[in-house]
């Protein structure tokens, strides 16, 4: 029992949260999960974040995780940790269909692949990337600094207190390590949270105070 408890503690310490955006427009169609497929390791979680529309969603088997519906009023929903290896499929109830009774769902669908295989794009060097946004508090113009891994693309996502995304900036670190300026002066004063993402995996989240 002690060994199992220690294993659970280690899994919790290493667990990651993967983000799926709900209601993303692709080729003029606003009814999409993005990414449609996320590949995670045992112990990881998935967080769905609202972009547009209404998309009450359920696991295809009805048991892998509880139904959820992210909206403008409730913009996030988290499920997990997922510990069983395999693929979990899910769908948006209003925006998906079965071509034949009992057949696979089509339309607005998603997949969670739980695997023991190493996630190559999210290796220890990537996970160890440091993120700094300064000055903090800020009056709008901030500098974003990364402990960089050359060739890796990152995204900086800024969310308000209720979890609604207000800004996303793509960061492409070069070899020089120079900080990147980002103008947030158009946002109202308040407390925000900024997250560093690599391949839609949240690596770190910190707080930022704007005094615009």
C-alpha positions, 0 to 999 in steps of 0.5 A: 500500500505504501508503494502504491501511495508513493506511485500515486504521489509521483503521478500527481506531481508529473500530471499535466493538463491538456487544453481543448478549445470548444466551438472553433471555426474551421473552413467556415464551420464553427462546430469543432473541437481543437485539437480534435485528438489529444494524446496524454499520459496516464494521470493527465487531465483534459480541460475544455475551454469555450470559444463560441456556441453551445456544445453539450458534450458526452463520452460515446460510451456514457461512462468514461467521464461526465457530460459537460457544456462550456458556455460564456458563463461557465467557460471551462470544464475539466475531467480526469485524471485519465488512468486507463490506457486506450482511446476515449471518444466523445461528441457534441450532442447537437452537432454530431450524428450516427450514419447508422444506428450504433455506428461511430459518431461523425461531425463535432467529435473528439478523442482522448488517447491515453498512452504510456509512450513518451510524448516526444514534443513535450520532453523534459527540456520543453517542460522545464522552459521558464516563463517570465512576464514583466513588469508585473504589475504592468500598465500595458506593455509587457516583456515576455522572456522564455528559458528557450529551447531553439526550434520549439514554438510556444503560445502565450495565452492570457485569461481573465479571472473567470477563465475566458481567453482574452489574448493568445500570442504565438512565440517562436523563440530564437537563439538569442534569448531576447524578450518579446514585447507584447502590448496589452494596453487595450485590456481593462485593469484587473487580475489575469492569468497567463499560461505557456502552451506547447502543442496545447499542453499547459506547461505553466500558469502565473498571475499578471496584474494590469493597471491600465 
